[in-house]
Amino acid sequence: VLKGGVQVGSDQIENKQYHTVVLSAEENENGVQLTAMEDGTELMMAAGEPLDQEVVQYGPFVMTSRDEVRKPLLDCG
């Protein structure tokens, strides 16, 4: 959620600004209902296949190991 708040499905929890919501991929599910909780709410939605591997994030870098994250940091310096 980039701005405002979003309610997912019938869940009564408001997902506020800067929160990440992970949606399920259960069998026979074919959609999701999103409700803006404030005027001007903005969100970004992305989809992809699960990686089934370790993910390491530091700043803007996302890699699969700590060593891979260190390399671009050293290259920048």
C-alpha positions in Angstrom: 0.0 0.0 0.0 1.6 3.2 -1.2 -0.9 5.6 0.3 -4.1 5.3 2.3 -5.4 1.9 3.4 -6.9 -1.2 1.9 -9.2 -3.9 3.2 -8.7 -7.4 1.6 -11.8 -9.5 1.1 -14.0 -9.7 4.2 -11.0 -9.3 6.5 -11.7 -6.5 9.0 -8.0 -5.5 9.2 -7.0 -2.3 7.4 -3.6 -2.6 5.7 -2.2 0.9 6.0 0.5 2.8 4.1 3.8 0.9 3.5 2.3 -2.4 4.5 2.8 -5.5 2.3 0.0 -8.0 1.9 0.7 -11.5 0.6 -2.3 -13.0 -1.1 -2.8 -16.8 -1.2 -2.7 -19.1 -4.2 -5.0 -21.8 -2.8 -6.6 -24.1 -5.3 -10.0 -23.0 -6.7 -9.4 -19.3 -5.8 -10.0 -17.0 -8.7 -10.0 -13.5 -7.4 -9.7 -11.0 -4.6 -11.8 -8.1 -3.4 -9.8 -5.0 -2.4 -11.6 -2.0 -0.8 -10.0 1.4 -0.4 -10.4 2.6 3.2 -9.7 6.3 2.3 -10.1 8.5 -0.7 -6.9 8.7 -2.8 -5.7 5.3 -1.7 -2.9 4.0 -4.0 -1.4 0.5 -4.1 0.8 -1.6 -6.3 0.1 -5.2 -7.1 2.6 -7.7 -8.4 2.4 -11.4 -9.1 4.9 -14.2 -9.6 5.8 -17.8 -9.0 7.3 -18.7 -5.6 11.1 -18.9 -5.7 11.4 -21.7 -3.1 14.9 -20.4 -2.2 16.4 -17.9 0.3 15.9 -14.3 -0.4 18.2 -11.6 1.1 17.3 -7.9 0.9 19.5 -4.9 1.8 18.5 -1.5 0.7 17.5 -1.6 -3.0 19.3 -5.0 -3.6 17.5 -8.3 -3.5 19.6 -11.4 -4.1 19.7 -15.1 -3.0 22.7 -14.9 -0.6 24.5 -12.4 1.6 27.6 -12.6 -0.6 25.5 -11.6 -3.6 24.2 -8.5 -1.8 27.7 -7.5 -0.7 29.1 -7.4 -4.2 27.1 -4.5 -5.6 27.7 -2.6 -2.4 31.5 -3.0 -2.8 31.2 -2.2 -6.5 29.5 1.2 -5.6 32.2 2.2 -3.2 
